[in-house]
Amino acid sequence: MRTVTVGLLGCGTVGENVLRLLQKRKDIFDNLGVEVVVAGVLVRDAARVRDIPAGITLTDDPAFLQECAVVMECMGGIERPLELLAPYLRSGRPVITANKALLAERWDDLRDHALAGRLYYEASVMAGTPVIGPMSTVLRASTFVRLQAVLNGTCNYILTQMEAGREYAAALAEAQALGYAEDPPTLDVGGFDTAHKLTVLARFSADGNYPFSAVQVTGIEDVTLEQIAAARERGERIKLVAELVKVDGQWQATVSPQSLPDTHPLCTAGASRNALVYEGEESGTLIFAGGGAGGMVTASAMVGDLLDWLIGFPGHVPLH
């Protein structure tokens, strides 16, 4: 039995569930002949009570990272996690992250590590619903044509509530009260969370250097009940759609509210979940749908990435 030391950055909902899942799936690690030892968990307030397994060390001192074989990052934000992870990655060790904003906006700092197979980030786009794995492996053989996706549960929830007649402001307030929306909610309703995720996807299907700044973003703040009702009368639904398609020879990425037929996969498979429709010349049309958020759903992908690393699979390598 070999011992593998793991460091965790962040212990919010996702971090707590990562720790619980590492304990719950001890059997699968045992089958690999591995004992996973959590060297430490970096938090802002080490005195705060958290729902985590006994014996876990919480600390605001990142010194423990130096003894870790692998680091799992779920603290969110951009500058602080990059400050912590950059020297760790430069040392040649792997990182597992769910941080789509970091991946989208600081790619210049991360790309070489991704190309070296040291960066694992299945959880960054659709949490526990695997899309990055297929796009970075088997779908490489198919000529990419187009993708459309619904990638933000908060917007999905608000638009569904508006279909039931609730005003936008009331639906947003309820989403915030339920913990679905960020505070402030601009990252969600403004379309930027979706744009981060679309940028990550574009690097596997269109251009390995696709910049976040190239994504054209329109959120749902100006969608009205009248527009929702008119769409329903036409047999359509309004969704916040991420789309990547070639226009005049150039890849164009957009995030915007679109009115789609009731029969569209983003309205059926993605009724209350995240969903992605991938089109390839050889593969045909593929539909991915499932939970795109939530603590344990996200943790399942992060622990899955840890298992991939332990087995010897490289991280998620973008187009060169």
N, C-alpha and C positions, 0 to 999 in steps of 0.2 A: 504494500500500500504506500503510494507516494503522497506527500503532503503538498497542497497548492495553496499559497496564501493569496487572499483576495482583499482588495481595498474597495470601499464603497464611498462615493461622494454624494452626499445628500441622503436624508432619511425622512422624506415626506411620504405621501401615500405610496408612491412607486417603490421607494427605497425600503420601506417597511415590508412591502410584499416580496421584494427580492430576498430579503433575509428569511422570511417565512418559507418561501419556496425552496431556498437552498436547504433548509432543514427538512421540509416535507419530502423532497426528492432525493434524500440521502441514499436511497436504495440504488438509484441509477448511477450516482457517483461511485458507490461501492462496487457496482458491476464493472466500472471502468478501472477499478483499483486506485481510486483517488479519494483522499480525505481533504475536503475544502475547509480551510480555516480562515475566518474573517479576521484580518489583522487589525482592522479599525474602521470606523464610520465617521466621516467628517461632517460635522453639523455646526450650525451657528450657535446653538444653545445646548450644551452637553447636559445641563441639568433638567431640561424638559423631559417629562415622562412620555415614553413612546411604547407602542404595542409591538414589541420585538422579542425574539427569543432571548432567554437568559444567557448571560455571559458575554454579550456583545459589548465591545468597547466603543463608547461615543466620545468624540473629542473635537475640539476646534483647532487642533494642531495637526497640520498635514504631514508631519515628519514620518509617520508610519508608512506613507506611500513608498518610501525607499526600500522597504522590505517586502513589497508585494510583487507577486509574479504577474498579476493582471489587475487592472482597475476597472470598476463599473461605475459609470457616471450618470446620475439622475438628479442632479441638483438644479438644472435649468440655468437660464441666463447665458451670457456669451463670454464676457471678459474674464470673470473669475474662474470658470471651469477651464478656459483656454490657458490661463496663467498656471493652473495646477497641472494640466495634462501635457503641455508642450514639452517640458523637460523630461517628463516620464516617457513620452513617445520617442523623444530623441535618444533615449537610452536603449531603444529597440524592443521595448516591451509593449504588449497589446492593451488596447482600450476598448471597452464595450460601452456604448452610449445610446441614449434615447433622445439626444438633444438635436432636434432638427434645425433650430435657429443657429446653433453653433456650426453645424455642417453647412448650412446654406450660406451664411454670411462670412464665415472665416475659412473658406475652402482653401485659399492660398496657403494657409498655415497647416492644413491637414492633408492635402492631396498626396504628397509624397508618401506619407504614412499609410494612406489608403492603398496606394499603388503597391506598397510593400506588403500588403495583407495584414497590417497591424490594427486596422480599424474595423470594428464590428458594430453594425447599427441597424439591424432589422427592425427594432422597436421604434425607429424615428419617424416612420411614415404612417403605418396602420397598426401600430402597437403589436398585438399578438397575431394579427392576420398577415401571413407571410407573403410579401410582394417583392421585397428587395432580393431575397434569395433566388427566386425564379428568374427575375430580370437580370441578375448578375451571373447566372449560370446557363440553364438550358435555353432560355429565350434569346441568348446571344446568337444562336444559329439562325434565328428568324429575322428577316428584314423588317425593322420597325416602321410602322405606318402612322399610328396615332394612339393616344390614350386620352380617356376622359375619366374623371374621378370625383367622388364626393369624399372629402378628407377631414371634415371638421364636424364633430358631433354637436357642438353648441349651435352652429348655424342650422344643422339639420333639425334640431329640437325646436328652435325659434320658428323656422318656416313651417313646421308641422303644426305648431300651436296657432300660427296665423291662419292656417287653413281651417282651423276650428273657429275662427272669428276673433281671436285675441289680437289686440293692437301690438305693434312691434315693441313698444316700451314695456308693456306688461309682460310679454313673453320673455323679453330679455331679463327683466327683474326676477321672474320666476326661475330662469336658467341660472342666474347668479345665486339665488337663494338655495337652489338644489346643489350648488357647487359645480355646475357644468361649465360656467363661464369664468374667465379670468376677471380680476378687478384691478385696473380697468379692463373692459372686455374688448378693446380695440384689436388686439392681436387675433381674436377669434372672428368677430363680426366684421372687422375691416378687411378680412381675407388674407392677412399676413401669415397666419399659422398655415393656412392652405398653401400659400406661395412658397413657404419654406419647404414644405413636403414635396411640392411639385418640382422645385429646384433639385432636390435629392434624386427624384425619379428621372429627371431629364438627363442626369449624368450617366445613367445606365442605358438609356435608350437612344439618346440623340447626340449628346456632346459631353465628354468627360469633364469639360471646363465650364459648363453652362453656368452663367452668373445669376445670382439672385436678382440683381438689378435689372435684368432683362425681362423679368416676369411682369406682365401688365396686370395690375390688381384693382379690382372693384369689389367692395364688400356688399353686405346685405342691408346696410343702414337705411337706404332709400327705397327699399321694397315696400309697397303699400298693400293694404288689404284689398284694394280695388284690383291691383295687378294679380294678386293671388286668386281672387274670385274669377277674374276674366280667364286666367289660365285653366282653372277647374272647369269652366264652361266649355272650353275647347278640348277637354279631356287631357289636360297637361298639368304638370306640377313645376313649381319654381324651386330650383336647387342651386346652391353655390357650387359651381363646377370648375374644377381644374382641368385644363385641356392643353395638350401638346400636339402640334400638327405642323407639317411643313407648308409654308406659304411663300410662293414665289422663290422657291429654292432655299428658304431660310427657316429654321425651326422657330416656331412662335409659341410661347408659353403664356397662357392667360388664366386668370382667376376672375370669375364674374357670375352673377346670377343668370341662369338660363332657364327658359321654359321648355321642358322636355315632355314628350308623350308619356302617358301613364304606363305604357308598355316598355319604355326604355329600361334597360337593366339597372340604371342608377335610381330608378323609381320603384323597381320591384325588389331586386336583390338588396338594394340600398335603402329600403323603406325607412328603417330606423337605425341603420348601421352605416359604417363606411363601406364604400364600394369602389372598384376600379375596373374599367373596361380597357383591355389591351388589345390592339390590332396589329398583327404581323402578317406579312405576305405568306409565309410558309406555315406559321402556327395557326392562322385564322384568328378568330375573336375569342379571347379568354376573359372570364369574369371572376374577380376576386371580391369577396364580401365577408364582413365579420366585424367583430368589435375593434374599434379603432382608438379606444381610450380606456381608462380605468386602471387602477393600481395593479391588480393581479394579472389582467390581460397584458399589460405592458411588461410586467415582471416575467411573464412566461417567455416572451421573446428575448429578453435580456439573458435569462438563465439558459435559454436555447442557444444563444450565441456563445455563452461560456462553455457549453457542452461541445459545440463545434470546435472551439479553440482547443479544448482538451483532447478531442479526437484527432486533431491535426489539420482541420480545414482552415484555409486562410480566411481573412476578413473579406469584406465586400469591396471588390475592386471595380472602380468605374471604368468607363471606356478610356482607352489610352489616347 
